[in-house]
Amino acid sequence: MSDRLPGFNTLAIHAGAAPDAATGARATPIYQTTSFVFDDVDHAASLFGLQAFGNIYTRITNPTNAVLEERIAALEGGTAALAVASGHAAEFLTMHALMQPGDEFVASNKLYGGSINQFNHSYKNFGWSVAWADNDDPASFEAAITPRTKAIFCESIANPGGVITDLAALSQIAKKHNIPLVVDNTMATPYLIRPFEHGADIVVHSATKFLGGHGNSIGGLIVDGGSFQWAGDARYPMMSQPRPEYSGMVLAETFGNFGFAIACRVLGLRDLGPALSPFNAFLILTGIETLPLRMQRHSDNALTVATHLSRHESVSWVSYPGLETDRYHALAKRYTPNGAGAVFTFGLKGGYEAGVKLVSNLQLFSHLANIGDTRSLIIHPASTTHRQLTDAQKTAAGAGPEVVRLSIGLEDPADLIEDLDAALAG
Ligand SMILES: Cc1ncc(COP(=O)(O)O)c(C=O)c1O
């Protein structure tokens, strides 16, 4: 082979994988085992002391999960990755490696609602606090930075869709203040946006969504961009200080540009425990093999359906950056030229009742709280995920009574449009 790097489609199928050395199995086997036999006592000692790479126990490493880790690192262009039990676990272990009690981070106000909850409430128990910034106003991120700020967090394409983040602008601010930029790339996947190319330092994923892509397994991933200089920076003791857990080893010195991924694994995953089942790793790997095909089709279908809805008499607005008239279209052209993803929101002229009627009438769309399936999905946030909020709070969260969110699947767009038209008329 030449020195040329393989293309994205090739990496999606091959990165990290090889025929199984023991059996020749071509698909990556599911190593459904809790633990691994040591060669001898010295081998065991070197594994426990981090002097050698290898498998001890599936909470920390597993050969099926390792293929998934290598594959996502290759697709994102990072130095290393860590597979964990869910997207939330990926966010949590990332923050665990970055934050000490009393520390802060600045987060975009346009995030998946579960992340907003996690940051506002659960993280308080660890003494970590979040400052919210306006995703459309990079200066508001800078204004929220204090001497205790340890990271900036955003989504590349923000859930519930329709928002594109100016990653380069946020990266500039992060670099100026010498803090890492953490990007949740769930909605875009590396097929649409590769955040490291725009200055991100760490990428996290809910692999539950488009990476797995078939609505059958929960999983999460952390990818180390290898760009942040942890060594010698006492603000980040997990990476930069001698670790008592490993006889005083300094992870950033021993592991260099993948020290962050190692810290997440040997301090976070080892001690806090949200390990990914190898079976789920297998399903997510299988999903990733068709990621480029699926993401292109998701985006093309979403544009077709969004265009149709934008002209529909029952619809007051559509928020999809793929539409030329959309306020985020210029950012979409810059950051995601192949398409703006599968997920978008729209407003119904008939308000709350029309939303309830629509989700009840649809036949092909599934009414459920997920995105990133082969199947098309719909949710009416005001009657489900945001039900407990007042109308004013719903509107502030982008979940007003008239708002509907779609995650467009891989079906024939004509069938999706027919289903929507019939349900809107019904
Ligand atoms: C953008 C985004 N990040 C993180 C998560 C959390 O992922 P998980 O459900 O795998 O924990 C989700 C879930 O919907 C999401 O949409």
The ligand as an SDF file (V2000), in Angstrom:
LIG
                    3D

 16 16  0  0  0  0  0  0  0  0999 V2000
  -26.6290   15.0030   21.1910 C   0  0  0  0  0  0  0  0  0  0  0  0
  -26.7520   13.9520   22.2460 C   0  0  0  0  0  0  0  0  0  0  0  0
  -25.7530   13.7930   23.1420 N   0  0  0  0  0  0  0  0  0  0  0  0
  -25.8200   12.8690   24.1170 C   0  0  0  0  0  0  0  0  0  0  0  0
  -26.9320   12.0580   24.2690 C   0  0  0  0  0  0  0  0  0  0  0  0
  -26.9640   11.0500   25.3630 C   0  0  0  0  0  0  0  0  0  0  0  0
  -26.7090    9.7980   24.8140 O   0  0  0  0  0  0  0  0  0  0  0  0
  -27.2060    8.3920   25.4360 P   0  0  0  0  0  0  0  0  0  0  0  0
  -28.6960    8.3940   25.3220 O   0  0  0  0  0  0  0  0  0  0  0  0
  -26.5240    7.3870   24.5650 O   0  0  0  0  0  0  0  0  0  0  0  0
  -26.7380    8.3880   26.8450 O   0  0  0  0  0  0  0  0  0  0  0  0
  -27.9870   12.1850   23.3520 C   0  0  0  0  0  0  0  0  0  0  0  0
  -29.1750   11.3380   23.4940 C   0  0  0  0  0  0  0  0  0  0  0  0
  -30.2280   11.6060   22.9360 O   0  0  0  0  0  0  0  0  0  0  0  0
  -27.8880   13.1560   22.3160 C   0  0  0  0  0  0  0  0  0  0  0  0
  -28.8850   13.3240   21.4160 O   0  0  0  0  0  0  0  0  0  0  0  0
  1  2  1  0
  2  3  1  0
  2 15  2  0
  3  4  2  0
  4  5  1  0
  5  6  1  0
  5 12  2  0
  6  7  1  0
  7  8  1  0
  8  9  2  0
  8 10  1  0
  8 11  1  0
 12 13  1  0
 12 15  1  0
 13 14  2  0
 15 16  1  0
M  END
$$$$
